[in-house]
Amino acid sequence: MWGEPLDTVLIMTGAGSYNHEERYLTEHCGMSKEATHWLLDQGVKVTGIDAITRDPPVWAMFERKQFWESHRVMIDREYYHLENMCNLEAIPRPHGFKLSVLPIKWVGTTAAPVRAIAIIED
């Protein structure tokens, strides 16, 4: 079941379970430009992923000769994304929770670390 426009979508690739290993840098699927546009077309404005980057691994970008395609969607369309998320598998249901994202206040940057917290109400 799909959510409502403006919902946040968290993408669990499984990479968060091995974020302490070297393969975290090279073994994840990432999101394509097309998949990013599709989510935005559904009304999504914020996404999160448990991989090191929203895009495919760097080796795959070189192989395809397509670099930072998902990130570059931000040039033409407004959306925000979270990377390096962990413990997504601990969220007991695919929808029906609130996500609180608490950024560090950095001035003059386009990104900052956040503390992302899933709030699950009974």
PyRosetta script that sets phi, psi and omega in degrees:
from pyrosetta import init, pose_from_sequence

init()
pose = pose_from_sequence("MWGEPLDTVLIMTGAGSYNHEERYLTEHCGMSKEATHWLLDQGVKVTGIDAITRDPPVWAMFERKQFWESHRVMIDREYYHLENMCNLEAIPRPHGFKLSVLPIKWVGTTAAPVRAIAIIED")
pose.set_psi(1, 133.3)
pose.set_omega(1, 180.0)
pose.set_phi(2, -87.4)
pose.set_psi(2, 153.2)
pose.set_omega(2, -179.7)
pose.set_phi(3, -85.1)
pose.set_psi(3, -154.7)
pose.set_omega(3, -178.1)
pose.set_phi(4, -102.6)
pose.set_psi(4, 157.0)
pose.set_omega(4, 172.4)
pose.set_phi(5, -54.3)
pose.set_psi(5, 146.0)
pose.set_omega(5, -177.7)
pose.set_phi(6, 76.2)
pose.set_psi(6, 2.2)
pose.set_omega(6, 172.8)
pose.set_phi(7, -64.8)
pose.set_psi(7, 157.6)
pose.set_omega(7, 173.0)
pose.set_phi(8, -96.2)
pose.set_psi(8, 135.6)
pose.set_omega(8, 178.9)
pose.set_phi(9, -111.7)
pose.set_psi(9, 124.8)
pose.set_omega(9, 175.7)
pose.set_phi(10, -104.0)
pose.set_psi(10, 128.2)
pose.set_omega(10, -175.5)
pose.set_phi(11, -105.5)
pose.set_psi(11, 113.3)
pose.set_omega(11, -178.7)
pose.set_phi(12, -99.3)
pose.set_psi(12, 103.6)
pose.set_omega(12, 179.3)
pose.set_phi(13, -89.5)
pose.set_psi(13, -17.0)
pose.set_omega(13, -174.7)
pose.set_phi(14, 98.4)
pose.set_psi(14, -13.5)
pose.set_omega(14, -177.6)
pose.set_phi(15, -64.4)
pose.set_psi(15, -27.8)
pose.set_omega(15, 179.3)
pose.set_phi(16, -61.2)
pose.set_psi(16, -24.1)
pose.set_omega(16, -179.3)
pose.set_phi(17, -74.6)
pose.set_psi(17, -15.2)
pose.set_omega(17, 177.7)
pose.set_phi(18, -127.2)
pose.set_psi(18, 34.2)
pose.set_omega(18, -178.3)
pose.set_phi(19, -69.4)
pose.set_psi(19, -6.9)
pose.set_omega(19, 176.8)
pose.set_phi(20, -96.8)
pose.set_psi(20, 1.4)
pose.set_omega(20, -178.5)
pose.set_phi(21, -107.9)
pose.set_psi(21, 157.0)
pose.set_omega(21, 179.9)
pose.set_phi(22, -59.2)
pose.set_psi(22, -34.4)
pose.set_omega(22, -177.6)
pose.set_phi(23, -65.2)
pose.set_psi(23, -15.1)
pose.set_omega(23, 176.8)
pose.set_phi(24, -57.7)
pose.set_psi(24, -30.4)
pose.set_omega(24, -179.0)
pose.set_phi(25, -76.7)
pose.set_psi(25, -20.8)
pose.set_omega(25, -170.8)
pose.set_phi(26, -126.7)
pose.set_psi(26, -12.7)
pose.set_omega(26, -173.9)
pose.set_phi(27, -119.9)
pose.set_psi(27, 84.3)
pose.set_omega(27, 172.0)
pose.set_phi(28, -157.7)
pose.set_psi(28, 160.1)
pose.set_omega(28, -174.2)
pose.set_phi(29, -86.4)
pose.set_psi(29, -35.1)
pose.set_omega(29, -177.3)
pose.set_phi(30, 69.8)
pose.set_psi(30, 178.7)
pose.set_omega(30, -178.7)
pose.set_phi(31, -116.8)
pose.set_psi(31, 140.3)
pose.set_omega(31, 176.6)
pose.set_phi(32, -84.1)
pose.set_psi(32, 167.2)
pose.set_omega(32, 174.5)
pose.set_phi(33, -61.0)
pose.set_psi(33, -42.7)
pose.set_omega(33, -178.2)
pose.set_phi(34, -64.1)
pose.set_psi(34, -42.6)
pose.set_omega(34, 178.9)
pose.set_phi(35, -64.9)
pose.set_psi(35, -37.6)
pose.set_omega(35, 178.0)
pose.set_phi(36, -64.4)
pose.set_psi(36, -46.0)
pose.set_omega(36, 177.4)
pose.set_phi(37, -60.9)
pose.set_psi(37, -40.4)
pose.set_omega(37, -179.5)
pose.set_phi(38, -60.4)
pose.set_psi(38, -46.4)
pose.set_omega(38, 178.0)
pose.set_phi(39, -60.2)
pose.set_psi(39, -43.5)
pose.set_omega(39, 179.3)
pose.set_phi(40, -64.7)
pose.set_psi(40, -36.8)
pose.set_omega(40, 177.7)
pose.set_phi(41, -64.1)
pose.set_psi(41, -24.1)
pose.set_omega(41, 178.0)
pose.set_phi(42, -82.8)
pose.set_psi(42, -5.7)
pose.set_omega(42, 179.6)
pose.set_phi(43, 101.8)
pose.set_psi(43, 1.9)
pose.set_omega(43, 179.0)
pose.set_phi(44, -71.5)
pose.set_psi(44, 136.8)
pose.set_omega(44, 177.8)
pose.set_phi(45, -118.8)
pose.set_psi(45, -17.4)
pose.set_omega(45, -178.3)
pose.set_phi(46, -135.2)
pose.set_psi(46, 131.3)
pose.set_omega(46, 174.4)
pose.set_phi(47, -131.0)
pose.set_psi(47, 158.2)
pose.set_omega(47, 174.5)
pose.set_phi(48, -135.5)
pose.set_psi(48, 152.0)
pose.set_omega(48, -179.8)
pose.set_phi(49, -141.2)
pose.set_psi(49, 147.7)
pose.set_omega(49, -178.8)
pose.set_phi(50, -91.2)
pose.set_psi(50, 18.2)
pose.set_omega(50, 177.4)
pose.set_phi(51, -104.1)
pose.set_psi(51, 167.1)
pose.set_omega(51, -177.2)
pose.set_phi(52, -64.6)
pose.set_psi(52, -27.3)
pose.set_omega(52, 177.6)
pose.set_phi(53, -145.2)
pose.set_psi(53, 158.4)
pose.set_omega(53, 178.1)
pose.set_phi(54, -73.1)
pose.set_psi(54, -28.0)
pose.set_omega(54, -179.9)
pose.set_phi(55, -85.3)
pose.set_psi(55, 169.0)
pose.set_omega(55, 174.2)
pose.set_phi(56, -60.0)
pose.set_psi(56, 164.8)
pose.set_omega(56, 177.9)
pose.set_phi(57, -56.9)
pose.set_psi(57, 155.3)
pose.set_omega(57, -177.5)
pose.set_phi(58, -56.2)
pose.set_psi(58, -41.9)
pose.set_omega(58, -179.9)
pose.set_phi(59, -59.0)
pose.set_psi(59, -38.9)
pose.set_omega(59, -179.3)
pose.set_phi(60, -70.5)
pose.set_psi(60, -35.7)
pose.set_omega(60, 177.3)
pose.set_phi(61, -63.7)
pose.set_psi(61, -41.4)
pose.set_omega(61, 177.6)
pose.set_phi(62, -65.5)
pose.set_psi(62, -39.9)
pose.set_omega(62, 179.4)
pose.set_phi(63, -62.6)
pose.set_psi(63, -41.2)
pose.set_omega(63, -178.9)
pose.set_phi(64, -85.4)
pose.set_psi(64, -16.6)
pose.set_omega(64, -173.8)
pose.set_phi(65, 60.5)
pose.set_psi(65, 37.5)
pose.set_omega(65, 175.8)
pose.set_phi(66, -129.9)
pose.set_psi(66, 115.5)
pose.set_omega(66, -171.1)
pose.set_phi(67, -113.8)
pose.set_psi(67, 125.9)
pose.set_omega(67, 174.0)
pose.set_phi(68, 53.2)
pose.set_psi(68, 38.8)
pose.set_omega(68, -176.6)
pose.set_phi(69, -58.4)
pose.set_psi(69, -44.2)
pose.set_omega(69, -178.6)
pose.set_phi(70, -68.3)
pose.set_psi(70, -42.4)
pose.set_omega(70, 176.8)
pose.set_phi(71, -60.5)
pose.set_psi(71, -39.9)
pose.set_omega(71, -174.5)
pose.set_phi(72, -70.1)
pose.set_psi(72, -14.7)
pose.set_omega(72, 174.5)
pose.set_phi(73, -59.4)
pose.set_psi(73, -28.9)
pose.set_omega(73, -179.6)
pose.set_phi(74, -62.5)
pose.set_psi(74, -19.0)
pose.set_omega(74, 178.9)
pose.set_phi(75, -65.6)
pose.set_psi(75, -38.3)
pose.set_omega(75, -175.3)
pose.set_phi(76, -104.6)
pose.set_psi(76, -20.8)
pose.set_omega(76, -175.6)
pose.set_phi(77, -134.3)
pose.set_psi(77, 143.9)
pose.set_omega(77, -179.8)
pose.set_phi(78, -84.0)
pose.set_psi(78, 120.6)
pose.set_omega(78, 170.2)
pose.set_phi(79, -161.5)
pose.set_psi(79, 166.0)
pose.set_omega(79, -178.8)
pose.set_phi(80, -130.0)
pose.set_psi(80, 147.6)
pose.set_omega(80, 176.7)
pose.set_phi(81, -140.1)
pose.set_psi(81, 153.3)
pose.set_omega(81, 177.9)
pose.set_phi(82, -113.2)
pose.set_psi(82, 139.4)
pose.set_omega(82, 178.8)
pose.set_phi(83, -125.1)
pose.set_psi(83, 166.9)
pose.set_omega(83, 177.3)
pose.set_phi(84, 62.3)
pose.set_psi(84, 30.1)
pose.set_omega(84, 178.4)
pose.set_phi(85, -73.3)
pose.set_psi(85, 156.1)
pose.set_omega(85, 178.1)
pose.set_phi(86, -139.5)
pose.set_psi(86, 164.0)
pose.set_omega(86, 177.9)
pose.set_phi(87, 64.5)
pose.set_psi(87, 24.2)
pose.set_omega(87, 177.9)
pose.set_phi(88, -61.6)
pose.set_psi(88, -30.5)
pose.set_omega(88, 179.7)
pose.set_phi(89, -67.1)
pose.set_psi(89, -15.5)
pose.set_omega(89, 179.8)
pose.set_phi(90, -81.4)
pose.set_psi(90, -11.6)
pose.set_omega(90, 177.1)
pose.set_phi(91, -76.2)
pose.set_psi(91, 118.6)
pose.set_omega(91, -168.8)
pose.set_phi(92, -72.5)
pose.set_psi(92, -12.1)
pose.set_omega(92, -179.3)
pose.set_phi(93, -144.8)
pose.set_psi(93, 155.0)
pose.set_omega(93, -175.3)
pose.set_phi(94, -74.0)
pose.set_psi(94, -15.6)
pose.set_omega(94, 178.0)
pose.set_phi(95, -153.0)
pose.set_psi(95, 170.5)
pose.set_omega(95, 178.6)
pose.set_phi(96, 92.7)
pose.set_psi(96, 24.5)
pose.set_omega(96, 174.8)
pose.set_phi(97, -130.0)
pose.set_psi(97, 162.1)
pose.set_omega(97, 176.4)
pose.set_phi(98, -102.8)
pose.set_psi(98, 147.9)
pose.set_omega(98, 177.7)
pose.set_phi(99, -117.1)
pose.set_psi(99, 122.1)
pose.set_omega(99, 176.1)
pose.set_phi(100, -105.2)
pose.set_psi(100, 127.1)
pose.set_omega(100, -178.0)
pose.set_phi(101, -119.6)
pose.set_psi(101, 113.3)
pose.set_omega(101, -174.8)
pose.set_phi(102, -110.1)
pose.set_psi(102, 100.4)
pose.set_omega(102, -177.3)
pose.set_phi(103, -83.8)
pose.set_psi(103, 154.2)
pose.set_omega(103, 169.0)
pose.set_phi(104, -76.2)
pose.set_psi(104, 137.5)
pose.set_omega(104, -177.5)
pose.set_phi(105, -81.2)
pose.set_psi(105, 97.7)
pose.set_omega(105, 174.1)
pose.set_phi(106, -109.5)
pose.set_psi(106, 135.8)
pose.set_omega(106, -177.3)
pose.set_phi(107, -100.6)
pose.set_psi(107, 138.6)
pose.set_omega(107, 175.4)
pose.set_phi(108, 76.2)
pose.set_psi(108, 24.1)
pose.set_omega(108, 178.8)
pose.set_phi(109, -122.5)
pose.set_psi(109, 167.6)
pose.set_omega(109, 175.8)
pose.set_phi(110, -105.6)
pose.set_psi(110, 0.5)
pose.set_omega(110, 179.9)
pose.set_phi(111, -153.4)
pose.set_psi(111, 160.1)
pose.set_omega(111, 176.9)
pose.set_phi(112, -159.7)
pose.set_psi(112, 150.5)
pose.set_omega(112, 173.3)
pose.set_phi(113, -62.8)
pose.set_psi(113, 148.6)
pose.set_omega(113, 177.3)
pose.set_phi(114, -131.9)
pose.set_psi(114, 159.9)
pose.set_omega(114, 166.1)
pose.set_phi(115, -105.7)
pose.set_psi(115, 111.1)
pose.set_omega(115, -179.9)
pose.set_phi(116, -100.8)
pose.set_psi(116, 128.8)
pose.set_omega(116, -175.2)
pose.set_phi(117, -129.5)
pose.set_psi(117, 125.3)
pose.set_omega(117, 173.9)
pose.set_phi(118, -85.4)
pose.set_psi(118, 127.1)
pose.set_omega(118, 178.6)
pose.set_phi(119, -108.0)
pose.set_psi(119, 115.6)
pose.set_omega(119, -175.9)
pose.set_phi(120, -111.7)
pose.set_psi(120, 117.6)
pose.set_omega(120, -179.6)
pose.set_phi(121, -98.7)
pose.set_psi(121, 144.1)
pose.set_omega(121, 176.9)
pose.set_phi(122, -78.8)
pose.dump_pdb("model.pdb")
